[in-house]
Structures are given as C-alpha cells and as structure tokens.
Amino acid sequence: MASSISRKDFLKSSSILLAAGGSLLTGNAAGATSGATNTATGAGKSFTLKNVRLETGFQYEEGEVTGTTTDLFTIEVSNGKIKSVLPNQPGAKAIDAKGWLLLPAFRDMHIHLDKTFYGLPWKAHLKKNKSVKDMIAFEQQVIPELLKTSTARTGQLIELLQSKGTSFARSHVNIEPTSGLNSLKHLEKALENKKDGFSAELVAFPQHGIFYTPSAELMKEASKMDIDYIGGLDPYSIDGSIEKHMDFVVQLALDHNKGIDIHLHEAGDSGVKTIEYLIGKVNENPVLKGKTYISHSFALAKMDNNKLQEVAEKLGNARIGIMTTIPFGSTIMPIPTLYKYGVDVQAGNDCIIDHWSTFGSGSILQKANLMAQLYGYRTEFDLSRCLKIATHNILPLDDKGVRQWPKADDAADMVLVDASCSAEAVSRISPVKSLIHQGNIVF
C-alpha cells in the first residue's frame, strides 16, 4: 500500500474509487489499465486480471524439489467466482497484477474480534492478571467501557486483518452476564459493515464459565441467534466438572444443529480427560464429526509419545480438529503428529492488542512461518506445504507439483503477494499487495 497514506485512508480511498468505477487498485497495489472490465464490487460484477503469477510445478534435482516454476496468466472473475484461467494477455484491457504471486486468501480460524484495544492508546498486560479467573474478574470491570466503542474498533481490527491478506475468520464472541448478548450484537453490526470484504463464522463463547458465572441461559439464547458454534472454557478448572460443562455444550450443539469449538488451556490430567470425554461424545453423536474443534488443547503438548499417538489417532478418527496459535515455549503443539493421523489443524492469531495479549500481528502468513521454524521445515517442498495452515489446506500445487488452484468455479478469494513462490512467501512473510474477497477487490 502506498506509504504516503494510512491503511485506513487507503481502504477508504479504494472504496471510493471502486464505487466511482475508477482505478481498481492504487499506490503499490495493482493498478488498472484504462478501460478495465467493469468495477469489481458488488454481486454479479466482473473483472479481468492480467500478468498474474501462478505456480505451475516443481523443479527437481536428484529427486528433491529444489525450486518452483511459475508463469504469468490472465484470470477472469465473475459473480464472486473465478470464471477462467487463461494464458497471459499482456495487451488486454484488464487490471495489471504486475507479476505478483496469486495465493488463496488467508483464514484466521481462532480470533476474538469482539475484544480488542486496537484503536485505543497502547496498554500492556497487567502483572496481577495471572490466571483465567483473574482475567474473568478483570473483564467484568473493563467490558462495559469497551462495549461503548466495540463496533468501530472491531471494524478497524478487520481492516488490519484484511491488510495482512485475511478475508475470513472464525471469531469467538463473549456470552456472559457482564455484556449479556451485546458483544454478539455489536460484532454482528461490525461484520455487516464489512460484509463486501470480509466474512466470519461465530462461536458463542462462555468466557466467564457456563456455571462459574450464570451464563447457561445466555448461551441458550445465543444458540438461537446467528452463530455457528457452541463454545466452552476449561470445564474442570473454571466450572469444576468436565461432565456437567461438556454435556451442556454438546447438548446445546445437538439441539440447535451447531458445531462445537471449546477453549481448553488445561494442560494436566483434566485436559487429557476433557479431550477423551469429548472424543467419546462425538463418537456417540456422529453428526458432530467434522464440526467439532478443540482450541489450544495444550494437554497434547504435555503428553508422552505413546499417549500422544493414541489420542491423535482417536482425534483423527472422530474428525475433531485442533485450532492453534502455534505457541512456542513450553506448549509447542505436536502438529506433525496431528497431521500424521489426519487431524484438521487450523491456525489463528487469537488475541490482537487486547487485555489478554499484545503480541498478535494480524498475519496468518506469519503463523505459517512460525510453524516452519518450530518444526524444521526448511526445504522448498516443506515450506510450500506450510502455506496450508494459512489457507485451510488450499495449496496452489499438490504434492506432486500439479497445479490444483486456481481453477474455474473456485471462489474468488485471493491475495496477491510480492513473492516468487509459496515457499518464499512463507519463509519471508512476503508483503500482501492486494486482497480479493468473493470477487470484490478490497484493496
């Protein structure tokens, strides 16, 4: 983006230009040639991109992938989808992608869009807030004030995510007595304001416990609203009972045809028992397979190898996914083992400049980079595979180097990055130059 204006002003200016039918991308983003096909906003609109760099295959030396081949293409977009991928037509009246690499748009799959200090003056974490229960007490003090401006600040946070190439998120949203259903209502308004450039699925999250504070009835109300998942929080350490807490979550999901995504920070025996209890519940109710997730699940990082292999296999068979921030330190997650057993692993920033943590950057590509560093993925092939943690398993090339994305009828959710290939984009956290969401050019 142009360095002479702020990100917020850039997005605003881009929207004005798009509405006026002018140049679709400005500054350092891909500029439109005169006469570019249509404007790229709104349902049913169409446009064409030229000079788009796509990966076409792997280069090999003595059987090892040593490089990635690319070429330039022309891509037609219509009705929110890719209409066609054509040989490059450099002379066409189309938006010039300037040779930047096209990748699937990024997805932040664990974040709290309703809770952020973003847009407010800097404030670090307070030393007195050590435990989850400490944080619950702190939230009960600060949430009423934060709610006054939460919709606007959530909008700013979404813009940060967009600038990092993310067009979709799974957001947990507080459901507790302090905010009632207002955190959810404010978040829904912010998402409505950004609907042309961003989408989300929502988790009703009992941040203050289901029974530790009287949140059960509020959770029942939220389950009837426009949410997608029922959340939970550390059943034993917060609510004092794995069975009571998890039975409530599971039954609410079954009653309202929702998925499940619980926070599980507990790393000891209670964490292991909660994982195994949820596996049993999902196996008893197969409708929950493929729509049940455990966020954090730090107990996996503490298991001995034999127990880990056993639990990972059970998770894979039950089709229970793991949502992770890819932490380092004492809770490095066993992602390679989870992949071995077919567990769906997805990544998120979790906290971005809020009272829980100030370290979230908004970049999911950075999470792919961190994964590569933590697990020793350094080769061209391995780095290219790491991209899947940022795109939820959509990769331009399959493991044999055959191009599988983009193709006709794929959703037009794409980013242009200043990189030669996926491996470089992951390794260098390459700058995002443009985001396209459901066929709308965001910037």
MARTI-537621 format. One line per field, with one value per residue (C-alpha): chain; x, y, z; residue number from 0. Coordinates in Angstrom, 2 decimals, m for minus. Example, Ala and Ser with C-alpha at 12.3 -4.5 7.8 and 13.67 -1.06 7.14 Angstrom:
REM residues 2
c [A / A] $
xx [12.30 / 13.67] $
yy [m4.50 / m1.06] $
zz [7.80 / 7.14] $
k [0 / 1] $
END
This chain:
REM residues 443
c [A / A / A / A / A / A / A / A / A / A / A / A / A / A / A / A / A / A / A / A / A / A / A / A / A / A / A / A / A / A / A / A / A / A / A / A / A / A / A / A / A / A / A / A / A / A / A / A / A / A / A / A / A / A / A / A / A / A / A / A / A / A / A / A / A / A / A / A / A / A / A / A / A / A / A / A / A / A / A / A / A / A / A / A / A / A / A / A / A / A / A / A / A / A / A / A / A / A / A / A / A / A / A / A / A / A / A / A / A / A / A / A / A / A / A / A / A / A / A / A / A / A / A / A / A / A / A / A / A / A / A / A / A / A / A / A / A / A / A / A / A / A / A / A / A / A / A / A / A / A / A / A / A / A / A / A / A / A / A / A / A / A / A / A / A / A / A / A / A / A / A / A / A / A / A / A / A / A / A / A / A / A / A / A / A / A / A / A / A / A / A / A / A / A / A / A / A / A / A / A / A / A / A / A / A / A / A / A / A / A / A / A / A / A / A / A / A / A / A / A / A / A / A / A / A / A / A / A / A / A / A / A / A / A / A / A / A / A / A / A / A / A / A / A / A / A / A / A / A / A / A / A / A / A / A / A / A / A / A / A / A / A / A / A / A / A / A / A / A / A / A / A / A / A / A / A / A / A / A / A / A / A / A / A / A / A / A / A / A / A / A / A / A / A / A / A / A / A / A / A / A / A / A / A / A / A / A / A / A / A / A / A / A / A / A / A / A / A / A / A / A / A / A / A / A / A / A / A / A / A / A / A / A / A / A / A / A / A / A / A / A / A / A / A / A / A / A / A / A / A / A / A / A / A / A / A / A / A / A / A / A / A / A / A / A / A / A / A / A / A / A / A / A / A / A / A / A / A / A / A / A / A / A / A / A / A / A / A / A / A / A / A / A / A / A / A / A / A / A / A / A / A / A / A / A / A / A / A / A / A / A / A / A / A / A / A / A / A / A / A / A / A / A / A / A / A / A / A / A / A / A / A / A / A / A / A / A / A / A / A / A / A / A] $
xx [0.00 / 1.12 / 3.36 / 2.06 / m1.36 / m2.53 / m4.03 / m7.44 / m7.34 / m6.11 / m9.03 / m11.46 / m9.97 / m10.03 / m13.72 / m14.49 / m12.57 / m14.34 / m17.74 / m16.88 / m15.65 / m12.11 / m8.78 / m9.34 / m6.03 / m3.85 / m0.43 / 1.75 / m1.27 / m2.03 / m3.31 / m6.00 / m5.31 / m7.78 / m10.91 / m10.56 / m13.56 / m16.29 / m15.87 / m15.07 / m17.53 / m20.98 / m22.69 / m22.57 / m19.69 / m16.91 / m13.29 / m10.13 / m6.62 / m3.57 / 0.09 / m0.94 / 1.87 / 0.78 / 2.79 / 2.97 / 5.16 / 8.23 / 11.84 / 13.80 / 17.44 / 18.27 / 14.67 / 14.48 / 12.24 / 14.69 / 12.51 / 9.05 / 8.22 / 5.76 / 4.25 / 2.01 / m1.70 / m4.89 / m7.77 / m11.41 / m13.63 / m17.42 / m20.19 / m17.76 / m16.02 / m13.11 / m14.59 / m11.46 / m7.68 / m6.17 / m2.73 / m1.48 / m2.73 / m0.39 / m2.09 / m5.60 / m7.69 / m7.52 / m6.24 / m2.47 / m1.35 / 2.26 / 3.65 / 2.76 / 2.06 / m1.58 / m2.38 / m5.61 / m6.86 / m5.85 / m8.18 / m7.82 / m9.55 / m9.25 / m9.67 / m11.72 / m12.96 / m15.21 / m12.35 / m9.53 / m7.69 / m6.95 / m7.77 / m7.15 / m3.91 / m1.25 / m1.74 / 0.34 / m0.83 / m1.20 / 1.02 / m1.80 / m3.79 / m2.12 / m4.92 / m8.02 / m10.13 / m8.06 / m8.86 / m12.56 / m12.62 / m10.72 / m13.11 / m16.06 / m14.52 / m13.44 / m16.03 / m18.79 / m16.48 / m15.09 / m18.60 / m19.22 / m16.87 / m16.54 / m18.25 / m15.94 / m12.80 / m13.79 / m14.07 / m10.52 / m9.30 / m10.95 / m9.13 / m5.84 / m6.62 / m7.53 / m4.24 / m2.49 / m4.42 / m7.16 / m10.73 / m12.33 / m12.24 / m13.77 / m14.43 / m15.27 / m17.60 / m18.23 / m21.51 / m21.58 / m23.57 / m21.38 / m22.09 / m25.18 / m25.69 / m24.31 / m20.84 / m22.52 / m24.88 / m22.04 / m19.86 / m22.68 / m23.07 / m19.33 / m19.38 / m22.40 / m20.45 / m17.57 / m19.56 / m18.30 / m14.69 / m14.77 / m16.73 / m16.81 / m18.34 / m19.12 / m18.63 / m20.81 / m18.06 / m18.82 / m15.66 / m16.67 / m17.67 / m21.06 / m21.75 / m18.91 / m21.00 / m24.68 / m24.17 / m26.19 / m29.40 / m27.48 / m25.78 / m29.19 / m30.37 / m27.23 / m27.64 / m30.88 / m29.11 / m26.84 / m23.93 / m22.25 / m20.53 / m21.09 / m18.01 / m16.70 / m13.92 / m11.68 / m14.51 / m12.70 / m10.69 / m13.46 / m16.73 / m15.44 / m16.85 / m15.81 / m19.03 / m21.52 / m19.82 / m19.24 / m22.67 / m24.23 / m22.08 / m22.72 / m26.47 / m26.80 / m24.94 / m27.16 / m30.38 / m29.59 / m27.58 / m24.38 / m20.74 / m18.50 / m15.30 / m14.08 / m11.16 / m9.03 / m6.00 / m5.76 / m2.52 / m2.63 / m4.77 / m8.01 / m7.04 / m6.42 / m9.70 / m11.63 / m10.18 / m11.06 / m14.53 / m15.26 / m13.98 / m16.42 / m19.32 / m18.59 / m18.40 / m21.77 / m23.19 / m21.63 / m23.45 / m20.77 / m17.91 / m16.18 / m17.78 / m16.11 / m12.88 / m10.65 / m8.88 / m5.40 / m5.55 / m2.25 / m2.57 / m1.41 / 1.91 / 2.49 / 1.69 / 4.34 / 4.77 / 2.74 / m0.23 / 0.03 / m0.05 / m3.11 / m5.04 / m4.06 / m5.37 / m8.66 / m8.98 / m8.41 / m10.97 / m13.55 / m12.76 / m12.16 / m9.99 / m7.40 / m7.30 / m3.91 / m1.96 / 1.22 / 2.65 / 6.31 / 7.97 / 6.64 / 3.48 / 4.81 / 1.98 / 2.69 / 1.38 / 3.41 / 1.90 / m1.60 / m1.09 / 0.15 / m3.24 / m5.28 / m6.31 / m7.59 / m5.22 / m6.12 / m4.39 / m5.43 / m4.00 / m6.31 / m5.63 / m4.60 / m3.66 / m6.10 / m6.10 / m5.10 / m2.11 / m0.50 / 1.51 / m0.95 / 0.13 / m2.96 / m0.87 / m1.73 / 1.13 / 3.36 / 1.85 / 2.85 / 6.36 / 6.42 / 5.26 / 8.08 / 10.64 / 9.33 / 9.23 / 12.30 / 10.51 / 13.27 / 13.17 / 11.32 / 8.75 / 8.17 / 7.90 / 5.36 / 3.28 / 3.29 / 1.08 / m1.89 / m2.06 / m2.84 / m5.35 / m7.06 / m5.47 / m5.83 / m2.48 / m1.68 / 0.28 / m0.45 / 2.32 / 3.39 / 3.65 / 0.45 / m1.43 / m4.76 / m5.60 / m6.92 / m9.37 / m12.73 / m15.59 / m13.28 / m14.35 / m12.61 / m10.96 / m7.37 / m4.33 / m1.51 / 1.84 / 5.27 / 6.94 / 8.23 / 6.51 / 4.67 / 7.89 / 9.33 / 6.05 / 6.11 / 9.82 / 9.90 / 6.33 / 6.08 / 4.10 / 0.45 / m0.30 / m3.99 / m6.94 / m9.94 / m12.91 / m15.82 / m14.92 / m14.67 / m11.33 / m10.86 / m7.63] $
yy [0.00 / 3.50 / 4.72 / 8.30 / 7.42 / 5.29 / 1.83 / 3.13 / 6.03 / 3.69 / 1.32 / 4.23 / 5.77 / 2.43 / 2.01 / 5.44 / 4.68 / 1.36 / 2.93 / 5.53 / 2.93 / 4.35 / 2.60 / m0.56 / m0.69 / 2.22 / 3.04 / m0.08 / m2.31 / m3.48 / m0.59 / m0.91 / m0.02 / 2.35 / 0.53 / m2.33 / m4.62 / m3.23 / m2.33 / m5.14 / m4.56 / m5.88 / m9.11 / m10.04 / m7.76 / m8.97 / m8.05 / m9.45 / m9.64 / m9.86 / m10.54 / m12.80 / m15.08 / m18.65 / m21.66 / m24.30 / m27.04 / m28.13 / m28.24 / m31.35 / m32.24 / m35.86 / m36.45 / m33.47 / m30.45 / m27.57 / m24.86 / m23.84 / m22.89 / m20.09 / m18.32 / m15.33 / m15.79 / m13.86 / m14.59 / m13.69 / m13.20 / m13.07 / m13.42 / m13.97 / m16.87 / m17.48 / m17.76 / m18.87 / m19.13 / m18.24 / m17.77 / m14.28 / m11.46 / m8.57 / m6.22 / m6.83 / m4.09 / m5.54 / m4.92 / m5.29 / m7.67 / m6.66 / m10.17 / m10.62 / m14.13 / m15.13 / m17.24 / m18.33 / m15.71 / m16.36 / m17.52 / m16.65 / m19.54 / m18.52 / m14.88 / m12.65 / m9.83 / m8.52 / m7.86 / m5.55 / m2.41 / m1.80 / 1.82 / 2.83 / 4.03 / 1.40 / m0.64 / m3.67 / m6.72 / m6.25 / m8.41 / m9.02 / m10.93 / m14.35 / m16.92 / m17.29 / m16.49 / m13.32 / m12.36 / m13.05 / m10.63 / m8.05 / m8.40 / m7.82 / m4.40 / m3.30 / m4.75 / m2.20 / 0.62 / m1.29 / m2.03 / 1.68 / 1.69 / m2.01 / m1.91 / 0.77 / m0.84 / m4.24 / m2.59 / m1.30 / m4.74 / m6.30 / m3.77 / m4.86 / m8.49 / m7.51 / m5.67 / m8.93 / m10.91 / m12.40 / m12.35 / m14.91 / m15.59 / m17.78 / m15.40 / m16.33 / m13.80 / m13.29 / m14.60 / m13.81 / m11.76 / m8.66 / m7.97 / m10.14 / m10.55 / m7.10 / m8.30 / m10.53 / m7.81 / m5.28 / m7.81 / m8.68 / m4.98 / m4.62 / m7.67 / m6.30 / m3.08 / m5.09 / m7.77 / m6.92 / m7.54 / m9.93 / m12.93 / m14.74 / m17.62 / m17.09 / m19.11 / m18.39 / m18.33 / m18.54 / m16.62 / m16.38 / m20.04 / m21.58 / m22.16 / m20.18 / m17.17 / m17.62 / m17.93 / m21.05 / m19.22 / m16.63 / m19.44 / m20.92 / m17.55 / m17.09 / m20.55 / m19.36 / m16.41 / m16.21 / m18.20 / m21.32 / m22.98 / m23.55 / m22.76 / m23.88 / m22.99 / m25.17 / m27.31 / m28.54 / m25.52 / m22.97 / m24.85 / m27.67 / m30.51 / m31.89 / m33.86 / m31.14 / m28.49 / m30.66 / m32.31 / m28.83 / m27.78 / m30.99 / m31.00 / m27.33 / m28.03 / m31.04 / m29.19 / m26.28 / m28.00 / m26.13 / m27.12 / m27.14 / m25.19 / m25.18 / m23.38 / m25.91 / m24.39 / m27.12 / m28.98 / m31.60 / m34.65 / m32.67 / m31.51 / m35.09 / m36.27 / m33.44 / m34.34 / m38.01 / m37.17 / m35.03 / m37.75 / m40.16 / m37.73 / m37.11 / m40.84 / m41.23 / m38.45 / m38.87 / m35.77 / m33.81 / m35.36 / m32.80 / m29.92 / m30.25 / m28.47 / m28.00 / m24.67 / m24.58 / m28.12 / m27.61 / m31.07 / m32.52 / m30.71 / m32.38 / m36.00 / m38.69 / m40.02 / m43.22 / m41.38 / m38.67 / m41.20 / m42.86 / m39.59 / m38.15 / m41.28 / m41.01 / m37.33 / m38.15 / m40.98 / m38.77 / m35.94 / m33.49 / m30.57 / m28.60 / m24.80 / m23.40 / m20.18 / m22.25 / m21.33 / m21.67 / m22.13 / m24.95 / m25.62 / m26.37 / m28.26 / m31.64 / m30.50 / m33.03 / m35.90 / m34.47 / m34.26 / m37.87 / m39.03 / m36.76 / m34.26 / m30.99 / m28.33 / m24.68 / m21.53 / m18.18 / m15.06 / m15.36 / m12.05 / m8.90 / m5.95 / m6.70 / m7.30 / m10.94 / m10.42 / m7.63 / m9.81 / m10.70 / m9.15 / m9.99 / m12.05 / m15.71 / m15.96 / m15.22 / m18.27 / m20.42 / m19.00 / m19.80 / m23.35 / m23.81 / m22.58 / m24.63 / m27.93 / m27.53 / m27.15 / m25.54 / m27.16 / m25.76 / m28.54 / m28.35 / m24.57 / m24.69 / m27.18 / m24.90 / m22.45 / m24.74 / m23.61 / m20.09 / m21.12 / m24.08 / m26.70 / m24.98 / m25.12 / m23.97 / m27.18 / m30.70 / m32.84 / m33.96 / m30.38 / m30.40 / m27.10 / m27.57 / m23.94 / m21.65 / m23.18 / m22.27 / m22.14 / m21.70 / m18.94 / m15.66 / m15.37 / m14.45 / m12.43 / m11.02 / m11.14 / m9.87 / m13.29 / m15.67 / m18.75 / m20.13 / m21.26 / m17.74 / m16.20 / m18.42 / m18.04 / m14.25 / m13.42 / m11.60 / m8.34 / m8.58 / m6.28 / m6.91 / m8.81 / m10.07 / m11.42 / m13.16 / m11.33 / m7.93 / m6.14 / m4.97 / m3.10] $
zz [0.00 / m0.65 / 2.13 / 1.93 / 3.37 / 6.29 / 5.82 / 6.92 / 4.46 / 1.75 / 2.22 / 2.31 / m0.85 / m2.63 / m1.81 / m3.22 / m6.41 / m6.79 / m6.31 / m8.92 / m11.41 / m11.39 / m10.99 / m9.00 / m7.20 / m6.22 / m4.87 / m4.81 / m5.36 / m8.87 / m10.97 / m13.59 / m17.19 / m18.77 / m19.81 / m17.30 / m17.35 / m15.07 / m11.44 / m9.07 / m6.27 / m5.65 / m6.55 / m10.19 / m11.14 / m13.39 / m14.00 / m15.51 / m14.06 / m16.30 / m15.50 / m12.62 / m11.43 / m10.74 / m9.67 / m12.41 / m10.99 / m9.04 / m10.18 / m9.20 / m8.69 / m7.88 / m6.83 / m4.48 / m5.02 / m5.35 / m6.85 / m8.03 / m11.60 / m12.31 / m15.29 / m15.96 / m16.63 / m17.23 / m14.84 / m15.38 / m12.34 / m12.38 / m9.80 / m6.96 / m8.67 / m10.99 / m14.46 / m16.28 / m16.04 / m19.42 / m20.99 / m20.24 / m22.42 / m21.55 / m24.01 / m22.72 / m21.16 / m17.68 / m14.18 / m14.12 / m11.33 / m12.07 / m11.90 / m8.23 / m6.99 / m6.54 / m3.49 / m1.78 / 0.67 / 4.26 / 7.04 / 10.72 / 12.45 / 16.09 / 16.99 / 19.30 / 17.09 / 19.86 / 22.30 / 21.33 / 22.42 / 18.73 / 18.01 / 21.63 / 23.26 / 23.94 / 27.13 / 28.13 / 30.06 / 33.81 / 36.02 / 38.52 / 35.88 / 36.05 / 35.82 / 33.68 / 36.74 / 37.27 / 33.69 / 34.18 / 37.12 / 35.06 / 32.12 / 34.40 / 35.12 / 31.64 / 29.26 / 29.99 / 28.90 / 25.90 / 24.64 / 24.08 / 21.06 / 20.27 / 16.86 / 15.48 / 16.90 / 15.56 / 12.15 / 12.50 / 13.55 / 10.50 / 8.33 / 9.91 / 9.05 / 5.50 / 5.08 / 6.02 / 3.39 / 5.58 / 4.30 / 6.61 / 10.35 / 12.99 / 15.85 / 19.39 / 20.98 / 24.70 / 26.06 / 29.79 / 32.34 / 32.10 / 28.42 / 28.03 / 24.29 / 23.46 / 22.46 / 19.89 / 18.65 / 18.28 / 16.45 / 14.06 / 13.24 / 12.57 / 10.28 / 8.41 / 7.83 / 6.30 / 4.50 / 1.00 / 2.00 / 4.94 / 6.24 / 9.56 / 11.42 / 15.10 / 18.27 / 21.29 / 23.91 / 27.66 / 28.58 / 32.24 / 32.55 / 31.98 / 35.68 / 37.35 / 36.38 / 35.45 / 31.69 / 30.81 / 29.93 / 27.90 / 25.98 / 25.22 / 23.91 / 21.81 / 20.30 / 18.70 / 17.08 / 14.05 / 15.45 / 14.07 / 17.02 / 20.73 / 22.77 / 26.14 / 28.57 / 30.75 / 32.18 / 35.27 / 36.39 / 35.74 / 36.26 / 38.46 / 36.34 / 32.98 / 32.54 / 33.51 / 31.36 / 28.29 / 28.44 / 28.33 / 25.34 / 23.40 / 24.02 / 23.04 / 19.79 / 19.05 / 19.88 / 17.57 / 14.84 / 15.67 / 15.71 / 18.79 / 19.42 / 23.02 / 24.66 / 26.53 / 28.23 / 30.88 / 30.24 / 33.00 / 33.69 / 33.45 / 29.96 / 28.83 / 30.34 / 28.67 / 25.26 / 25.74 / 27.06 / 24.01 / 21.67 / 23.30 / 22.96 / 19.28 / 18.60 / 20.35 / 18.15 / 14.66 / 13.42 / 15.29 / 13.33 / 11.13 / 13.03 / 16.43 / 17.40 / 20.41 / 20.60 / 22.16 / 23.62 / 25.45 / 27.04 / 23.72 / 24.14 / 27.52 / 26.60 / 26.34 / 22.82 / 23.22 / 24.72 / 22.06 / 19.22 / 20.79 / 21.29 / 17.90 / 16.18 / 18.10 / 17.18 / 13.53 / 13.55 / 15.28 / 12.85 / 15.69 / 14.62 / 16.59 / 16.47 / 17.44 / 17.66 / 17.11 / 20.51 / 21.41 / 24.78 / 26.98 / 24.94 / 21.45 / 19.80 / 18.12 / 14.75 / 12.68 / 14.72 / 14.34 / 10.58 / 10.58 / 11.83 / 9.57 / 12.24 / 10.78 / 12.18 / 11.71 / 12.94 / 14.36 / 15.96 / 18.99 / 20.76 / 18.91 / 21.11 / 23.92 / 27.67 / 27.21 / 24.94 / 22.92 / 20.53 / 17.75 / 14.45 / 12.40 / 9.96 / 9.45 / 6.95 / 9.93 / 11.66 / 8.68 / 9.00 / 12.72 / 12.05 / 9.56 / 12.08 / 15.01 / 13.15 / 10.95 / 7.62 / 5.53 / 2.09 / m0.92 / m0.72 / 3.03 / 3.05 / 0.25 / 2.25 / 5.31 / 3.41 / 4.11 / 7.75 / 6.46 / 3.78 / 5.46 / 3.27 / m0.11 / m1.93 / m5.49 / m6.21 / m4.99 / m3.51 / m6.99 / m8.27 / m10.34 / m10.29 / m8.49 / m7.69 / m9.03 / m11.46 / m12.97 / m10.44 / m7.45 / m5.08 / m5.96 / m2.53 / m3.37 / m2.35 / m4.43 / m2.64 / m3.57 / m3.76 / m6.40 / m4.95 / m1.91 / m0.24 / m0.39 / 0.78 / 3.89 / 4.58 / 4.19 / 5.24 / 1.93 / 1.73 / 0.74 / m2.19 / m2.80 / m1.31 / m3.26 / m1.31 / m3.05 / m6.22 / m4.54 / m4.67 / m1.10 / m1.83] $
k [0 / 1 / 2 / 3 / 4 / 5 / 6 / 7 / 8 / 9 / 10 / 11 / 12 / 13 / 14 / 15 / 16 / 17 / 18 / 19 / 20 / 21 / 22 / 23 / 24 / 25 / 26 / 27 / 28 / 29 / 30 / 31 / 32 / 33 / 34 / 35 / 36 / 37 / 38 / 39 / 40 / 41 / 42 / 43 / 44 / 45 / 46 / 47 / 48 / 49 / 50 / 51 / 52 / 53 / 54 / 55 / 56 / 57 / 58 / 59 / 60 / 61 / 62 / 63 / 64 / 65 / 66 / 67 / 68 / 69 / 70 / 71 / 72 / 73 / 74 / 75 / 76 / 77 / 78 / 79 / 80 / 81 / 82 / 83 / 84 / 85 / 86 / 87 / 88 / 89 / 90 / 91 / 92 / 93 / 94 / 95 / 96 / 97 / 98 / 99 / 100 / 101 / 102 / 103 / 104 / 105 / 106 / 107 / 108 / 109 / 110 / 111 / 112 / 113 / 114 / 115 / 116 / 117 / 118 / 119 / 120 / 121 / 122 / 123 / 124 / 125 / 126 / 127 / 128 / 129 / 130 / 131 / 132 / 133 / 134 / 135 / 136 / 137 / 138 / 139 / 140 / 141 / 142 / 143 / 144 / 145 / 146 / 147 / 148 / 149 / 150 / 151 / 152 / 153 / 154 / 155 / 156 / 157 / 158 / 159 / 160 / 161 / 162 / 163 / 164 / 165 / 166 / 167 / 168 / 169 / 170 / 171 / 172 / 173 / 174 / 175 / 176 / 177 / 178 / 179 / 180 / 181 / 182 / 183 / 184 / 185 / 186 / 187 / 188 / 189 / 190 / 191 / 192 / 193 / 194 / 195 / 196 / 197 / 198 / 199 / 200 / 201 / 202 / 203 / 204 / 205 / 206 / 207 / 208 / 209 / 210 / 211 / 212 / 213 / 214 / 215 / 216 / 217 / 218 / 219 / 220 / 221 / 222 / 223 / 224 / 225 / 226 / 227 / 228 / 229 / 230 / 231 / 232 / 233 / 234 / 235 / 236 / 237 / 238 / 239 / 240 / 241 / 242 / 243 / 244 / 245 / 246 / 247 / 248 / 249 / 250 / 251 / 252 / 253 / 254 / 255 / 256 / 257 / 258 / 259 / 260 / 261 / 262 / 263 / 264 / 265 / 266 / 267 / 268 / 269 / 270 / 271 / 272 / 273 / 274 / 275 / 276 / 277 / 278 / 279 / 280 / 281 / 282 / 283 / 284 / 285 / 286 / 287 / 288 / 289 / 290 / 291 / 292 / 293 / 294 / 295 / 296 / 297 / 298 / 299 / 300 / 301 / 302 / 303 / 304 / 305 / 306 / 307 / 308 / 309 / 310 / 311 / 312 / 313 / 314 / 315 / 316 / 317 / 318 / 319 / 320 / 321 / 322 / 323 / 324 / 325 / 326 / 327 / 328 / 329 / 330 / 331 / 332 / 333 / 334 / 335 / 336 / 337 / 338 / 339 / 340 / 341 / 342 / 343 / 344 / 345 / 346 / 347 / 348 / 349 / 350 / 351 / 352 / 353 / 354 / 355 / 356 / 357 / 358 / 359 / 360 / 361 / 362 / 363 / 364 / 365 / 366 / 367 / 368 / 369 / 370 / 371 / 372 / 373 / 374 / 375 / 376 / 377 / 378 / 379 / 380 / 381 / 382 / 383 / 384 / 385 / 386 / 387 / 388 / 389 / 390 / 391 / 392 / 393 / 394 / 395 / 396 / 397 / 398 / 399 / 400 / 401 / 402 / 403 / 404 / 405 / 406 / 407 / 408 / 409 / 410 / 411 / 412 / 413 / 414 / 415 / 416 / 417 / 418 / 419 / 420 / 421 / 422 / 423 / 424 / 425 / 426 / 427 / 428 / 429 / 430 / 431 / 432 / 433 / 434 / 435 / 436 / 437 / 438 / 439 / 440 / 441 / 442] $
END
